[in-house]
Every structure is written in structure tokens, then in C-alpha cells.
């Protein structure tokens, strides 16, 4: 059947953080919007996932739904210390008196993605935005006048615009003929969530180990978030990720990095080889379908560019659609969508390069990279910038893409 009540409503495919941000951003601009989501309302959202919410993202969320950004700030955690060790020896440590900066919105907050999504769900309910669950997109037909979408719940939707926020396996991307281009990380990474020991917690600090001798000279990243810790371990040549993620081995890893008291607090474990890819086009030929978030690009997590860049995509897409929705000229509407594509494709290229630099640095065993690390480590005790270089390098450059209008990503 055709859903006649929503023929003028913009359709967003996907109820993850990027899809929900898109819907809130459209609503904030006075554009009616509906979300269709493939999964059920009681879906399992295990794992902390995207924990680092950048200040620019928080400001965007606060703008599109006042109170949302500050709710995340109140719920999240701002760690005051960043510290780096090289082969077990500290090479950098800095503690900030005001780590979040001044004002209501800090530089960042550290919070599990499932908590972020819960607050977004509340915001959608307050805004009166509907989510249709068990409604995976099955077909997409676009034309100069709009988009026809069929979903798994048997509905057919006629919409002026469709936003594909349906993740890395995006049906929307496939239906418009866009394809991912890029490559995959050489190494596997083990990621674990570890619950906090409430009566005797570790100090809140972001800790990076180069070749930690306690875990067989593997690189280790440890980051606190509300209620627990994210532990990332980079596998080395010859590792069997399946064997390393056994209960026994993970207990050994956690005890070695965090202390024996945390060994029984492992909540979730997974392994990844990170994709570094982006769609060859973020829009369809008629400029009626826009891709955002992981439907448009998949990034290695170094520098926290995934969800943060997806929120920037979402806000930019909503801005373009709001103009097109009210435009009296097809040319104006088309130009706005093309401007979205130009900006966000350029931003994605930059973010891919930045995350790729960090990935190459972490995986790199070429003589030049090794020499730089060793030289910096030897100088760190006498020359603080050398230690800061070692602390910063695993996360890629901090500068924003060359043309963006919505923050650092």
C-alpha cells in the first residue's frame, strides 16, 4: 500500500545516531520527517561503540534539539589526563585543570553509544518524529520529482527526499548504484568493554601503550567512559584473534593492563579489521537521495571520526533538503544537494586520509617510522614536544577538513 499520509514527509532510512540526528535536524528546520529502521525496537545494541563525542557534535545536537547536547554532557565523562608509554616507560603525561574547557559544552564527552542513542530516542519522541521498526528498505526508485521506497513491512513510500543512514551494508547506497572504494587494515584489533570497579576505580585517563611488554609488545589503548573502559589491543604478526579473545586470554590481557580487580568485569569483546572506504557518490543522479554516515563512508576509529563525521553529514544533508523542500526552482534544489555532496565528499576524503595516517603509523614497521618513534621516545624525557608527538600521532591530524560548515569533521 502507499502511505498517503507521508507523501510530503522526508524519509530517513536508519535509526542509528546519524539517522536520528538527520531527523532531528530536519524537524528543527521545519521539514516533516519519518524514520524507517530495519531492526526491531528491542534490538540488541551491545558494545560501547562510538564513545568519543566531540564538542562540535555536541553543539550540533544542542542546536537541532535544545537540551540534547547538554544531557549528553551531564551523562558523559570528561577525562582530565592523557598519558603515553613506550615499551613500558612513560614518555608523556598531561593533566588539565579544566579538561572540558569553559562553557556549557566541553571539548568532548566520553559516553557509550547506546546511551547517546537513548537520549536521541527521547528527543525524537519529544519532537513527535515516528520510527517505523522492522521496515528495512528493499527498493529505491528516484526521479526528478522524488523517490519511491518499498520497505519490508509492506509499505510503499512516496517522498521528496530519501536520506540513506542505513549503515555500512546500506541498501540505499546499493539501490542508487553507488559503490564503496578503498581498502582494509592489515592488522586485526581486539576491542573490549570493561565495567568499572566502582569502589576502587582507576584514575580517569586516556592511556596509550606503544608495544606494551605486559601484553606481548602489542599496542594498547585504554579510554574511560561513563560506567567503564574501552580496551583496544592491536594484534601483531602471527596472532590468532579468535584464540586471543578466549575468556582466559582476555582475562590475562585485562589483568595485565588494568589490574587483577578488573579481570572479571569484561562485558563485551569483539575483533575488527577496519575498512577505509567511501562511496563513489553521496547522491543519486536526480539529487533526491543523499547518503550519510556509514552508508557513505567507513573509517578506522583513530581520531574518533566515524560518528562525529556522520553527525556533520546529517546536519549538512538536512540543510540542503530544507532549502530544496521549499525551493521554487528545481535548479536551486538540485544545486543545494550537489553542494552537500561536494562538501561532505571532500570531508570524507580528508577523514579517510587522516584516519589512514594514524592507521599507517600504528601498523608501520618501515625504518623511517620506527626511527621517528625511537628518536621521539629517547628525547621525551628532555624535550616535551617529542613526547607529545608520540601521544598525538596515533589519532591522526587535528585540523578540520578544508571545506566544512559543521565543525571539525
C-alpha positions in Angstrom: 0.0 0.0 0.0 1.0 3.6 -0.4 1.4 5.6 2.8 -0.6 8.7 1.7 -0.2 10.5 5.0 3.6 10.8 4.5 3.8 11.7 0.8 5.3 15.1 1.7 7.4 13.8 4.5 11.2 13.3 4.0 12.2 9.7 4.7 15.3 8.7 6.7 16.5 5.1 6.4 18.2 4.1 9.6 17.7 4.8 13.3 21.3 4.9 14.4 22.8 8.1 15.8 23.3 9.6 12.3 19.8 8.8 11.1 18.3 10.2 14.3 20.4 13.3 14.0 19.2 13.8 10.4 15.6 13.5 11.5 16.1 16.0 14.4 17.9 18.4 12.1 15.2 18.3 9.5 12.5 18.8 12.2 14.4 21.8 13.6 14.3 23.3 10.1 10.5 22.8 9.9 10.7 19.8 7.5 8.3 16.8 8.2 10.3 13.6 8.6 9.8 9.9 9.2 12.4 7.2 10.0 12.3 3.6 8.8 14.5 1.1 10.6 15.4 -2.4 9.5 15.8 -3.8 13.1 13.2 -4.4 15.8 12.5 -1.9 18.5 14.0 -4.3 21.1 17.3 -4.7 19.1 20.5 -5.6 20.8 23.0 -2.7 20.9 25.9 -4.4 22.6 29.3 -2.8 22.9 30.2 0.8 23.7 30.9 1.6 20.0 31.3 5.3 19.3 32.2 6.7 22.8 34.1 9.9 22.0 31.5 12.7 21.2 33.3 15.8 20.0 32.4 19.3 21.2 31.3 20.2 17.6 29.0 17.2 17.6 27.5 18.2 21.0 26.9 21.7 19.8 25.1 20.4 16.7 22.9 18.2 18.8 22.1 21.0 21.1 21.2 23.2 18.2 18.9 20.7 16.5 17.2 19.7 19.8 17.9 22.1 22.7 18.8 20.1 25.8 20.2 17.0 23.9 23.8 18.1 23.8 23.8 19.2 27.5 22.1 15.9 28.5 24.9 14.0 27.0 27.4 16.3 28.7 25.8 15.6 32.1 25.7 11.9 31.5 29.2 11.6 29.9 32.7 11.7 31.3 35.5 14.1 30.6 38.8 12.5 31.4 41.4 15.0 32.7 44.6 13.2 31.9 46.2 11.8 28.7 49.3 9.6 29.1 51.5 7.6 26.8 54.1 4.8 27.5 56.7 3.5 25.1 57.8 -0.1 25.8 56.5 0.3 29.4 58.2 3.7 30.0 56.2 6.9 30.4 57.0 9.3 27.6 54.2 11.8 28.0 51.6 12.8 30.6 49.5 15.9 30.9 46.6 16.7 33.3 44.3 19.6 32.6 42.7 21.6 35.4 39.6 22.2 33.2 39.8 19.4 30.7 36.4 20.2 29.1 37.2 23.9 28.7 34.8 26.6 29.7 31.1 27.0 28.9 28.2 24.5 28.8 29.6 22.4 26.0 33.1 20.8 26.7 35.7 19.9 24.1 34.3 16.3 24.2 32.5 13.8 26.4 33.0 10.1 26.7 29.8 8.1 26.7 28.6 4.7 25.4 26.8 5.0 22.1 23.8 3.1 23.4 23.3 5.9 26.0 23.7 8.6 23.3 21.0 6.7 21.3 18.7 6.5 24.3 18.8 10.3 24.6 18.2 10.7 20.9 15.1 8.4 21.1 13.7 10.7 23.9 14.4 13.7 21.7 12.5 12.1 18.7 9.6 11.3 21.0 9.5 14.9 22.2 9.6 16.2 18.6 6.8 13.8 17.5 9.0 12.0 15.0 7.9 8.4 14.2 10.2 5.4 13.8 8.8 2.5 11.8 10.6 -0.6 13.1 11.1 -3.8 11.1 10.9 -1.7 8.0 14.1 -2.4 6.1 14.4 -0.5 2.8 14.0 -3.1 -0.1 13.8 -0.9 -3.2 14.5 2.7 -4.1 13.4 4.4 -7.3 14.3 8.0 -7.7 13.1 10.5 -10.3 13.5 14.3 -10.9 10.3 14.7 -8.8 11.0 12.5 -5.8 11.6 9.0 -4.5 9.6 5.8 -4.3 10.7 3.5 -1.5 9.4 0.0 -0.6 10.1 -1.4 2.9 10.0 -4.8 4.4 6.8 -4.1 6.4 4.9 -4.0 3.1 4.6 -0.2 2.8 5.4 1.9 -0.2 6.5 5.5 0.5 6.4 8.5 -1.9 8.9 11.1 -0.6 10.5 14.2 -2.0 13.9 13.1 -0.5 15.4 10.0 1.0 18.4 10.0 3.3 20.3 6.8 3.5 21.7 6.4 7.0 21.4 2.6 6.9 25.0 1.7 7.8 27.9 0.1 6.1 25.7 -2.5 4.3 23.4 0.2 3.0 20.6 -0.9 0.7 20.0 2.7 -0.2 23.6 3.0 -1.4 23.3 -0.2 -3.5 19.9 0.9 -4.9 21.3 4.2 -6.3 24.3 2.4 -7.8 26.9 3.9 -5.6 29.9 1.7 -4.5 32.5 1.7 -1.8 36.1 2.3 -2.8 39.1 1.9 -0.5 40.9 -0.8 1.4 41.2 -2.6 4.8 43.6 -2.5 7.7 46.4 -5.0 7.7 46.1 -5.9 11.4 43.2 -7.1 13.4 42.2 -5.2 16.6 40.6 -6.6 19.7 38.1 -4.3 21.4 36.7 -5.0 24.8 34.4 -3.1 27.2 35.3 -3.5 30.8 32.9 -2.4 33.6 34.2 -0.1 36.2 35.2 -1.3 39.7 33.0 1.3 41.5 34.6 1.0 44.9 38.2 1.2 43.7 38.4 2.8 40.2 41.4 3.5 38.2 42.3 7.2 37.6 40.3 8.7 34.7 42.9 9.0 32.0 43.3 8.2 28.3 46.3 5.8 28.2 48.2 4.6 25.1 50.9 2.0 25.2 53.4 1.5 22.4 54.5 -2.2 22.5 53.3 -2.8 26.0 55.6 -5.6 27.4 52.7 -6.7 29.7 50.7 -7.9 26.7 53.5 -9.3 24.5 54.6 -5.9 23.0 51.2 -5.2 21.4 49.9 -1.6 21.2 47.2 -0.9 23.7 44.7 2.0 24.0 42.6 2.4 27.2 39.9 5.0 27.4 37.3 5.6 30.2 33.7 6.3 29.5 30.7 6.6 31.8 30.5 3.3 33.7 33.5 1.6 32.3 36.5 1.4 30.0 37.3 0.7 26.3 40.3 -1.5 25.8 41.8 -1.7 22.3 44.6 -4.2 21.6 46.4 -4.2 18.2 47.2 -7.7 17.1 50.7 -8.4 15.8 52.0 -10.8 13.1 51.2 -14.4 13.9 48.3 -13.6 16.2 45.1 -15.6 16.0 42.4 -13.2 17.0 39.9 -16.0 17.9 42.4 -17.5 20.3 43.3 -14.2 21.8 39.6 -13.4 22.5 39.0 -16.5 24.5 37.8 -15.9 28.1 41.1 -17.0 29.5 43.3 -14.8 27.3 41.1 -11.7 27.7 41.2 -12.1 31.5 45.0 -12.2 31.2 45.1 -9.1 29.0 42.7 -7.1 31.2 44.6 -8.1 34.4 47.9 -7.1 32.8 46.7 -3.7 31.6 44.2 -2.7 34.2 44.9 -4.9 37.2 43.5 -8.2 38.5 40.5 -6.5 40.1 39.1 -5.8 36.5 39.6 -9.3 35.2 36.1 -10.4 36.0 34.5 -7.2 34.7 34.7 -7.9 31.0 31.4 -7.0 29.5 31.9 -7.4 25.7 34.6 -8.4 23.3 35.0 -8.2 19.5 37.6 -8.2 16.8 37.9 -6.0 13.8 39.8 -5.3 10.7 38.9 -1.8 9.9 37.7 -0.7 6.5 38.8 2.6 5.0 36.2 3.2 2.3 33.9 5.8 0.9 31.1 5.8 -1.7 32.0 7.0 -5.1 28.9 9.3 -5.0 27.0 10.5 -1.9 23.9 11.3 -4.0 21.8 9.8 -6.8 21.6 11.0 -10.3 18.4 13.0 -9.7 19.7 14.6 -6.5 16.9 13.2 -4.4 18.8 10.6 -2.4 21.6 11.6 0.0 24.0 9.2 1.8 25.2 10.0 5.3 27.3 8.3 8.0 28.5 4.7 7.4 26.2 4.4 4.4 28.6 7.0 2.8 32.0 6.1 4.4 33.6 3.7 6.8 36.7 4.9 8.7 39.2 3.4 11.0 38.3 4.7 14.5 41.6 6.6 15.2 40.7 10.2 15.8 37.0 9.3 16.5 35.9 10.4 13.0 33.1 7.9 12.4 30.0 9.0 14.3 31.3 12.6 14.6 31.7 13.0 10.8 28.3 11.2 10.4 26.6 13.9 12.5 28.2 16.6 10.4 26.9 14.7 7.3 23.4 14.6 8.8 23.3 18.3 9.6 24.6 19.3 6.1 22.1 16.9 4.5 19.2 18.4 6.5 20.3 21.9 5.5 20.3 21.0 1.8 17.0 19.3 1.9 15.3 22.1 3.8 16.3 24.5 1.0 15.3 22.0 -1.7 12.0 21.3 0.1 10.9 24.9 -0.1 12.6 25.9 -3.4 10.5 27.3 -6.2 13.1 26.2 -8.7 14.3 22.6 -9.4 17.7 24.1 -10.3 18.0 25.6 -6.8 17.0 22.4 -5.1 19.5 20.4 -7.2 22.3 22.9 -6.6 21.8 22.6 -2.8 22.1 18.8 -2.9 25.2 19.0 -5.1 26.8 21.4 -2.7 26.1 18.9 0.1 27.8 16.2 -1.9 30.8 18.4 -2.7 31.3 19.4 0.9 30.8 16.0 2.5 32.7 14.0 -0.1 35.7 16.3 0.4 35.3 16.0 4.2 35.2 12.2 3.8 38.3 12.2 1.7 40.1 14.2 4.3 38.8 12.0 7.2 39.9 8.9 5.3 43.3 10.3 4.8 43.6 11.4 8.5 42.4 8.1 9.9 44.7 6.3 7.3 47.7 8.3 8.5 47.0 7.1 12.1 46.5 3.5 10.9 49.7 3.5 8.8 51.6 5.0 11.8 50.3 2.3 14.1 50.8 -0.6 11.7 54.0 0.8 10.1 57.2 -1.1 10.6 59.2 0.7 7.9 62.6 2.0 9.0 61.6 5.7 8.9 58.5 5.3 11.0 60.4 3.1 13.5 63.3 5.6 13.7 60.9 8.5 14.3 59.2 6.7 17.2 62.5 5.6 18.8 64.0 9.1 18.4 61.0 10.7 20.0 61.0 8.2 22.8 64.6 8.8 23.6 64.1 12.6 23.6 60.8 12.7 25.5 62.3 13.0 29.0 64.2 16.1 28.0 62.1 17.6 25.2 58.3 17.6 25.8 57.2 18.1 22.2 58.8 14.7 21.4 56.6 13.1 23.9 53.6 15.0 22.7 54.3 13.8 19.2 54.1 10.2 20.4 50.9 11.0 22.3 49.2 12.7 19.3 50.3 10.5 16.4 48.0 7.5 16.9 45.0 9.7 16.4 45.9 11.5 13.1 45.9 15.3 12.4 43.7 17.6 14.5 42.9 20.1 11.8 39.4 20.1 10.2 38.7 19.3 6.5 39.3 22.1 4.0 35.6 22.8 3.3 33.1 22.0 6.0 30.4 24.1 7.6 29.5 21.9 10.6 32.6 21.6 12.9 35.7 19.6 12.8 34.7 16.6 10.8 
